[in-house]
């Protein structure tokens, strides 16, 4: 069975634009003067995931603002998802959402954890929360389509396994 991945988004910095330009208008988090957080986001964008997570975690130790802290946790969540370290990813997403419930990207990232674990109802709840914040974000709409496709594929697979 093929499972499709949701699009992960790092909380945007000037060095890390959203995956789609249409998403930029609906939610953007700017990481201020914390160069470690900015460097971590840039490393994640460049595909250097371990380095990006390491820099982000270091940057979180010196994070001065609530907004930077929330964005850093969201970025660490995205990095851990890419590394398939689900427990760490979930902890980082939850930490981000404890600080800031207005970043739709964090909801999208956490939904990707739930999809990977087959927790489709929890994933949909997060995607709906993201859509309430950014109803026009194409990434969220694509994530909903991916979730529905994965749920459909999982249902087909389960029917094949059940003895008649």
C-alpha positions as a printed Julia matrix, in Angstrom:
164×3 Matrix{Float64}:
   0.0     0.0    0.0
   1.35    3.41  -0.91
   0.87    6.18   1.63
   1.21    9.76   0.46
   2.9    12.37   2.62
   1.4    15.7    3.54
   3.36   18.76   2.58
   5.34   19.97   5.56
   5.91   23.63   6.09
   8.54   25.3    8.17
   7.32   28.45   9.87
   8.45   30.99   7.35
  11.52   33.14   7.71
  12.9    35.42   5.08
  15.2    32.54   4.13
  12.37   30.0    4.1
   9.34   30.98   2.06
   6.26   28.76   2.14
   6.03   25.91  -0.32
   3.57   27.87  -2.44
   3.42   31.6   -3.0
  -0.35   31.56  -2.42
   0.31   30.38   1.13
   2.49   33.38   1.94
  -0.4    35.82   2.21
  -2.39   33.69   4.61
   0.16   33.17   7.39
   3.78   34.12   7.83
   5.91   33.88  10.9
   9.12   35.87  10.84
  12.0    34.74  13.0
  13.63   37.88  14.32
  17.25   38.29  15.34
  17.87   34.67  16.34
  20.35   33.57  13.71
  20.33   29.94  14.88
  16.6    29.68  14.24
  16.99   31.33  10.84
  19.94   29.08   9.97
  17.96   26.05  11.12
  15.04   27.0    8.87
  17.42   27.52   5.94
  19.03   24.12   6.54
  15.61   22.46   6.63
  14.71   24.18   3.36
  17.95   22.97   1.79
  17.24   19.39   2.8
  19.88   19.23   5.53
  17.34   17.93   8.0
  19.55   16.76  10.88
  21.51   20.02  10.76
  18.27   22.02  10.59
  16.84   20.29  13.63
  20.1    20.68  15.57
  20.36   24.41  14.78
  16.7    24.97  15.57
  16.97   23.24  18.94
  20.05   25.34  19.75
  18.2    28.46  18.67
  15.28   27.61  20.93
  17.63   27.77  23.92
  18.25   31.46  23.16
  14.84   32.36  21.76
  13.77   35.74  23.08
  10.23   36.1   21.81
   7.15   33.96  22.09
   6.7    34.15  18.31
  10.27   32.97  17.62
   9.89   30.2   20.18
   6.62   28.98  18.63
   8.08   29.14  15.1
  11.19   27.28  16.23
   9.13   24.48  17.78
   7.03   24.26  14.61
  10.19   24.01  12.51
  11.64   21.32  14.8
   8.37   19.44  14.41
   8.66   19.56  10.62
  12.26   18.36  10.8
  11.44   15.48  13.09
   8.57   14.47  10.8
  10.98   14.32   7.89
  13.21   12.11  10.05
  10.15    9.99  10.94
  10.77   10.57  14.62
   7.08   10.78  15.47
   7.25   11.2   19.26
   9.76   14.05  19.02
   7.78   15.66  16.2
   4.54   15.51  18.16
   6.18   16.99  21.25
   7.54   19.91  19.2
   4.22   20.57  17.44
   2.39   20.47  20.75
   4.91   22.89  22.26
   4.43   25.25  19.32
   0.65   25.13  19.66
   0.84   25.77  23.42
   2.6    29.04  22.56
   0.73   30.05  19.42
  -2.51   28.61  18.07
  -2.6    31.03  15.14
   0.0    29.35  12.88
  -1.82   27.1   10.42
   1.49   25.54   9.37
   1.87   23.91  12.77
  -1.55   22.29  12.42
  -0.56   21.03   8.97
   2.7    19.62  10.34
   0.96   17.87  13.24
  -1.62   16.46  10.84
   1.23   14.82   8.92
   2.24   12.98  12.1
  -1.28   11.73  12.59
  -1.57   10.63   8.95
   1.69    8.69   9.2
   0.29    6.92  12.26
  -3.08    6.22  10.63
  -4.89    8.61  13.01
  -6.98   10.17  10.27
  -9.66   11.73  12.49
  -7.04   13.6   14.52
  -5.32   14.67  11.3
  -8.58   16.0    9.87
  -9.27   17.9   13.08
  -5.9    19.66  12.75
  -6.41   20.38   9.06
  -9.82   21.87   9.83
  -8.21   24.06  12.51
  -5.63   25.19   9.95
  -8.32   25.9    7.36
 -10.23   27.99   9.9
  -7.11   30.18  10.15
  -6.17   30.15   6.46
  -9.12   29.02   4.34
  -7.35   29.84   1.09
  -4.05   28.05   1.8
  -3.52   25.6   -1.09
  -1.19   23.46   1.02
  -3.96   22.76   3.51
  -6.41   21.84   0.75
  -3.83   19.52  -0.77
  -3.21   17.98   2.66
  -6.95   17.26   3.01
  -6.91   15.52  -0.39
  -3.88   13.47   0.61
  -5.45   12.53   3.93
  -8.65   11.39   2.21
  -6.64    9.36  -0.32
  -4.59    7.68   2.43
  -7.73    6.91   4.44
  -9.31    5.37   1.34
  -6.21    3.27   0.64
  -6.02    2.14   4.26
  -9.67    1.09   4.11
  -9.06   -0.97   0.99
  -6.05   -2.62   2.58
  -8.03   -3.47   5.73
 -10.81   -5.06   3.66
  -8.23   -7.3    1.95
  -6.89   -8.48   5.3
 -10.24   -9.28   6.92
 -11.13  -12.97   6.33
 -14.57  -13.57   4.81
